[in-house]
Amino acid sequence: MNTGAKTAITARGWHARLVSAVGARLIEDLWLYMAIGAYCLVGLTLLVVSGQIGQMAYRLYLGQWTYLFLLFMPSITLLAGWCWSVIRLHEPRTSAMHAMLSPERIAHLLSGMALMMALMFFQGTFTSIKNILPLLRGGFFYDRTLADVDRWLSFGTDPWLFLSGFSKSSVLRSFIDWNYSALWFVICFGGLFYVVTSPRAAAVRVRYVSVFMLIWIVCGNIFAGFFTAVGPVFYHAVTGDAVRFAGLRQMLASGDWASTAAAFQHYLWSLHESGTAGLGSGISAFPSMHVALISLNAFFVAEISPKAGFAAFAYVAFIMMSSVFLGWHYAVDGYASILVVALLYYGLRWLMCPAPELPMGTPSGGVTLGA
C-alpha cells in the first residue's frame, strides 16, 4: 500500500473518531440543550404575554459572543495547549501536535463551542426577562428594606462607609474598579469556556453548567423579580431620599477618578429611563450576580483543592466588598448570593454525584491529553 493510500485511511479514521467523539459529547450535554430551549421558550412567552417584545435582547449578544467564543477563545485555547505541550513534552513537533489535535481533544473543543453558542441564547433570554421585571412588578420596592437590613447587620452603619477609606488611594480604587468590571468577566466566562471545552473538566462539565444556568435563573430572575431593587447608587431615584447615599455617589463621580462603574451605571439608568434594551441592560441589585458567579467558581475550585479554594473564596469576599464600595449592591445582596449558590451547588452535587467523581485533572474515558 502506497503512502497516499495510508494517509487517506488514517485521515478517514481520524474523522470517524472525531465524529464519534463529538456525538458522545453532544449526547452528554443533551440535558443542557433541553434546559436552554425550555428557558428560552418561557422567556419568549413572557415577552409576548406582557406585550414587551421590544425588550428582546438576543441580537445584542450575537456579535460579541460569536467573536469571543467562536474565534478569540478557541484561538487562545489552541495556542495555550500547544505552548503547554511544547513545555511538557520532549518531542514538540510530533507528540505535542498529536496530543493537541487528537480527535478527542478537538471534539471537546467543538462541542464546547456549540454549547457556548447555545448559552448565547440563554444569556439573551436572561437579559430580556431582566429588562421586563420592573415593568411586570410596577417598579422597585425593596431598596429601603435592604438598606435598613444592611445597616442593622453592620451595627448601625451603612457598609459602604466602612470601605470608603479605599477611595483615598487612586491606585487601589482604580484596581477595584478594573477588577470588578474587567477581570471578573475574564475569570467567570474564561472559566466557563475552560470547563465546557477541556477534557480535564469533563467529569464536572454538565454539573458546572447546570449550576451556572440555575444561578442566572434563580438569583437573576426569580429572586430579582420578587425583591426588585436598584442598589445604593440609584437609591435616591426610587426612594426620594437623596441624602443617605449622597457621599457614595459623590465619591464615584469625583473628578480625579475615571470610574468605569459610574459610567456603566449612567448607561444602565439611561436605558432604564428610555425603556430600551441594551447589552447587559436591566437593573437588579438583589441578589448580586457578580458575587454569585464568582462563588460558583470558588465552590468548584475548593472541590479540587482546599488550599486553592481558600484563595478563591478570598476573591469572593473581595468582589463582594467591591460591589458595595462601587455602589452596585448592598452587602446583604452578596450574603444572599453566597447562600443561594451554596444550596444550588450542594443540591446538584447530591443529585448528580451518587458515586465518587474523577478529579478535574483526569479526563473521562481514560484519554490522556495535553490541554
Secondary structure, 3 states (H helix, E strand, C coil): CCHHHHHHHHHHHHHHHHHHHHHHHHHHCHHHHHHHHHHHHHHHHHHHHCCCHHHCCHHHHHHHHHHHHHHHHHHHHHHHHHHHHHHHCCCHHHHHHHHHCCHHHHHHHHHHHHHHHHHHHHHHHHHHHHHHHHHHHCCCCCHHHHHHHHHHHCCCCCCHHHHHHHHHCHHHHHHHHHHHHHHHHHHHHHHHHHHHHCHHHCCCHHHHHHHHHHHHHHHHHHHHHHCCCCCHHHHHHHHCCCCCCHHHHHHHCCCCCCCHHHHHHHHHHHHHHHCCCCCCCCCCCCCCHHHHHHHHHHHHHHHHCHHHHHHHHHHHHHHHHHHHHCCCCCHHHHHHHHHHHHHHHHHHHHHHCCCCCCCCCCCHHHCCCCC
